[in-house]
Amino acid sequence: MTSTRILASATAFACILALTAVQAHAAASDYRFELVGKPRLAAKKDIVQVRLVRVADGKPVPDAVIFESKADMGPAGMQEMTAPVRAMPTKGGIYSFEVDPGMAGTWALHLAAKVQGEAETVRGTVNADLVK
């Protein structure tokens, strides 16, 4: 009788552990945005390319939905200086943005994305030297 209770308790404990492991997800801090190469100039606007990667293995996340993109000159101490940003089509896990800076300098591109299967929003910033 005692061995049956011990076996039942052990089985219940194992089930609880298994369910807990299934529900565990990565946090938003497990991802980062990286600048891909140098920005290039096209039609008097800078094209900035970024990649979203999983920190643990460095693998790109090609199917995220980036729903927010803003640019400012925060790195130069001028957060109030902003620039229009337009998202462009994604190609091969590279997310491209057209930025129309008012002046040359180091600009911060602030991004927010949803990653499939993750509850938290992934937020990050990449700095890029833009020309006008």
C-alpha positions as CSV (number, residue, x, y, z in Angstrom):
1,M,0.0,0.0,0.0
2,T,2.8,2.4,0.9
3,S,4.7,1.6,-2.3
4,T,1.6,2.3,-4.3
5,R,1.3,5.8,-2.7
6,I,4.9,6.5,-3.3
7,L,4.6,5.5,-6.9
8,A,1.5,7.6,-7.4
9,S,3.2,10.6,-5.8
10,A,6.3,10.2,-7.9
11,T,4.1,9.9,-11.1
12,A,2.2,13.1,-10.2
13,F,5.4,15.0,-9.5
14,A,6.8,13.9,-12.8
15,C,3.7,15.0,-14.6
16,I,3.8,18.4,-12.9
17,L,7.5,18.8,-13.9
18,A,6.7,17.9,-17.5
19,L,3.8,20.4,-17.8
20,T,6.0,23.1,-16.3
21,A,8.8,22.5,-18.9
22,V,6.3,22.6,-21.7
23,Q,5.0,26.0,-20.6
24,A,8.4,27.6,-20.3
25,H,9.1,30.2,-23.0
26,A,12.1,32.4,-23.7
27,A,11.9,35.9,-22.5
28,A,12.2,39.0,-24.7
29,S,15.7,39.5,-23.4
30,D,16.7,36.2,-25.1
31,Y,16.6,38.1,-28.5
32,R,18.6,41.0,-29.9
33,F,18.6,43.2,-33.0
34,E,21.9,43.4,-35.0
35,L,22.9,45.9,-37.6
36,V,23.6,44.1,-41.0
37,G,26.5,45.9,-42.7
38,K,26.6,49.7,-43.2
39,P,23.5,51.6,-44.1
40,R,23.4,52.5,-47.8
41,L,22.0,55.6,-49.5
42,A,19.1,55.2,-52.0
43,A,17.1,58.1,-53.3
44,K,18.5,60.5,-50.7
45,K,17.3,58.2,-47.9
46,D,19.3,55.7,-45.8
47,I,18.5,52.0,-46.0
48,V,19.2,50.4,-42.6
49,Q,19.2,46.6,-42.5
50,V,18.9,44.6,-39.2
51,R,18.6,41.0,-38.2
52,L,16.8,39.6,-35.1
53,V,18.7,36.8,-33.5
54,R,18.2,34.4,-30.7
55,V,21.0,35.1,-28.1
56,A,21.4,31.5,-27.0
57,D,22.4,30.1,-30.4
58,G,22.9,33.2,-32.6
59,K,20.4,31.9,-35.1
60,P,18.3,34.5,-37.0
61,V,14.5,34.8,-36.4
62,P,13.2,35.3,-40.0
63,D,9.4,35.4,-39.2
64,A,9.1,38.1,-36.5
65,V,6.6,40.8,-37.0
66,I,8.2,44.2,-36.4
67,F,5.3,46.5,-35.6
68,E,7.2,49.6,-34.3
69,S,10.2,51.5,-35.7
70,K,11.4,54.9,-34.7
71,A,14.6,56.8,-35.3
72,D,16.3,59.5,-33.2
73,M,19.7,61.1,-32.6
74,G,19.8,59.8,-29.0
75,P,23.4,58.6,-29.4
76,A,24.5,62.2,-30.1
77,G,22.5,63.5,-27.1
78,M,19.6,64.8,-29.2
79,Q,16.7,62.4,-28.5
80,E,14.2,65.1,-29.6
81,M,15.7,65.0,-33.2
82,T,13.6,62.3,-34.9
83,A,13.4,61.0,-38.5
84,P,10.6,59.3,-40.5
85,V,11.1,55.5,-40.8
86,R,9.4,53.3,-43.3
87,A,9.5,49.5,-43.1
88,M,10.5,47.7,-46.4
89,P,9.9,44.1,-47.5
90,T,11.8,41.5,-45.5
91,K,14.2,39.3,-47.4
92,G,15.8,36.1,-46.0
93,G,15.4,37.2,-42.3
94,I,16.8,40.7,-43.0
95,Y,14.5,43.5,-42.0
96,S,15.0,46.7,-44.0
97,F,14.0,50.3,-43.0
98,E,14.1,53.5,-45.0
99,V,15.2,56.4,-42.8
100,D,15.1,60.0,-43.9
101,P,17.4,61.8,-41.4
102,G,17.4,65.5,-41.2
103,M,21.2,65.5,-40.8
104,A,24.2,63.2,-40.9
105,G,25.3,61.5,-37.7
106,T,24.8,58.5,-35.5
107,W,21.1,57.6,-35.2
108,A,19.3,55.1,-33.0
109,L,16.7,52.8,-34.6
110,H,14.3,51.6,-32.0
111,L,12.4,48.5,-32.9
112,A,9.6,46.4,-31.3
113,A,8.7,42.9,-32.6
114,K,6.5,40.0,-31.9
115,V,8.1,36.5,-32.2
116,Q,5.9,33.6,-32.8
117,G,5.3,31.6,-29.6
118,E,6.6,34.3,-27.3
119,A,4.2,36.3,-25.1
120,E,6.5,39.3,-24.5
121,T,7.3,42.0,-27.1
122,V,11.0,42.0,-28.1
123,R,12.4,45.5,-28.0
124,G,15.8,46.7,-29.1
125,T,17.9,49.5,-30.5
126,V,20.6,49.5,-33.1
127,N,22.8,52.5,-33.8
128,A,23.7,53.4,-37.3
129,D,25.8,56.2,-38.9
130,L,23.5,57.8,-41.5
131,V,24.3,60.4,-44.1
132,K,22.1,63.0,-45.7
